[in-house]
Amino acid sequence: MALPTHASKRSIKSLNESLNKTPMKNKGSKIPKMSDSPMARGEKEEHKAINLEDIHSLIVTMNQKLNKLDTIEAQICEMKKELNEVKHSVDYAHEEINDLKTESERKVKIQKETSDRIDKLEAENIKLHNAVIDLQARSMRDNLIFYNIQEREHENTTKIIHDLLEEKIGMVNAKETVKIDRSHRLGKRRNEPSKPRPIIVKFNYHQDREFVRLNAKKLKGTNFGISEQFPTEIEQTRRTLYPELKKAKAAGKKVNMVRDKLFIDGVLYKPTV
């Protein structure tokens, strides 16, 4: 059984241990915080001043940028205006081009129609021209031209031809058997007697004309000559064929010229281009 003195000792010991373990608070004057010091307050005010300057600089910069944006916006508006004007000009030019294109197409169409009409007229003109040449040639088919017959004053060309036919070609009684519709000198009278104008003779019968033409070879060795009469166009073509005709004759080939066509050994001659 425990004694009362031992119980009080243990209580005092427990109380002392409890006091030792419990931290003691200083009841003296409190230490002021750093934030409450004058230096801290100055730093706060300085920090606030720095922030205001930054804000002011930021505002100034923003105003400058806004001014630049206003300038850019004005420039954009001006560019839009210019672009609208350019677009209007382009649209106008496009309309003009379309009008010109339409007009050009119309002119091309008219030109083609005109060209086709001209080609048609030229073809018809050539056809008519050839028809006229053919008619002229037909009207001359009974004609012969006599060359180098001396001219005389107040001459009778028909009598002169009849005398030539009787004397040089050997046609008996030509004055009675060969009927000549008309005869005359070609061209204006010349002052040189050595160059008499040819006489053109139109025979009444084509057979008489052919008989005289085929016997014209009897005039070889004389100054006289006989040829057919053709329109100028055919005559020009014949002149270009004469060299080939002579060349073919010299080669011993059979040649025959009919109007403006040359046949060599029965084959139509075609000039090489």
DADALIN-V560183 format. One record per residue. RES is the residue in one small letter. SS is DSSP state (@ for helix, = for strand, . for the rest). D_FIRST is the distance of its C-alpha to the first C-alpha in whole Angstrom. Layout:
res = <RES:RES>
ss = <SS:SS>
d_first = <D_FIRST:D_FIRST>
This chain:
res = <m:a:l:p:t:h:a:s:k:r:s:i:k:s:l:n:e:s:l:n:k:t:p:m:k:n:k:g:s:k:i:p:k:m:s:d:s:p:m:a:r:g:e:k:e:e:h:k:a:i:n:l:e:d:i:h:s:l:i:v:t:m:n:q:k:l:n:k:l:d:t:i:e:a:q:i:c:e:m:k:k:e:l:n:e:v:k:h:s:v:d:y:a:h:e:e:i:n:d:l:k:t:e:s:e:r:k:v:k:i:q:k:e:t:s:d:r:i:d:k:l:e:a:e:n:i:k:l:h:n:a:v:i:d:l:q:a:r:s:m:r:d:n:l:i:f:y:n:i:q:e:r:e:h:e:n:t:t:k:i:i:h:d:l:l:e:e:k:i:g:m:v:n:a:k:e:t:v:k:i:d:r:s:h:r:l:g:k:r:r:n:e:p:s:k:p:r:p:i:i:v:k:f:n:y:h:q:d:r:e:f:v:r:l:n:a:k:k:l:k:g:t:n:f:g:i:s:e:q:f:p:t:e:i:e:q:t:r:r:t:l:y:p:e:l:k:k:a:k:a:a:g:k:k:v:n:m:v:r:d:k:l:f:i:d:g:v:l:y:k:p:t:v>
ss = <.:.:.:@:@:@:@:@:@:@:@:@:@:@:@:@:@:@:@:@:@:.:.:.:.:.:.:.:.:.:.:.:.:@:@:@:.:@:@:@:@:@:@:@:@:@:@:@:@:@:@:@:@:@:@:@:@:@:@:@:@:@:@:@:@:@:@:@:@:@:@:@:@:@:@:@:@:@:@:@:@:@:@:@:@:@:@:@:@:@:@:@:@:@:@:@:@:@:@:@:@:@:@:@:@:@:@:@:@:@:@:@:@:@:@:@:@:@:@:@:@:@:@:@:@:@:@:@:@:@:@:@:@:@:@:@:@:@:@:.:.:.:=:=:=:=:=:.:.:.:.:.:.:.:.:.:@:@:@:@:@:@:@:@:@:@:@:@:@:.:.:.:.:@:@:@:@:.:.:=:=:=:=:=:=:.:.:.:.:.:.:.:.:.:.:.:.:.:=:=:=:=:=:.:.:@:@:@:@:@:@:@:@:@:.:@:@:@:@:.:.:.:.:.:=:=:=:=:.:.:.:@:@:@:@:@:@:@:@:@:@:@:@:@:@:@:@:@:@:@:.:.:.:.:=:=:=:=:.:.:=:=:=:=:.:.:=:=:.:.:.:.:.>
d_first = <0:4:6:10:12:11:11:14:15:15:17:20:20:20:23:25:25:26:29:30:31:33:37:38:41:44:45:48:52:52:55:58:58:62:63:63:65:69:70:68:70:73:73:72:75:77:76:77:81:81:80:83:85:84:85:88:89:88:90:93:93:93:96:98:97:98:101:102:101:104:106:106:106:109:110:109:111:114:114:114:117:119:117:119:122:122:121:124:126:125:126:129:130:129:131:134:134:134:137:139:137:139:142:142:142:145:147:146:147:150:151:151:153:155:155:156:159:160:160:162:164:165:165:168:169:170:171:173:174:175:177:179:180:181:183:185:185:186:189:190:190:194:194:195:196:199:198:201:204:206:206:209:210:210:209:209:206:206:210:208:206:208:211:208:207:211:211:208:206:209:209:212:213:210:211:212:209:206:205:203:202:201:201:200:199:195:194:196:199:199:201:201:204:202:199:201:198:198:199:197:199:198:199:200:199:196:198:201:198:196:200:200:197:197:200:199:199:203:202:201:203:204:202:201:198:197:193:191:190:186:184:182:179:180:183:180:178:181:182:178:179:183:181:180:183:185:183:183:186:187:184:187:184:186:185:185:184:184:183:180:179:180:180:180:181:180:177:176:175:172:171:168:166>
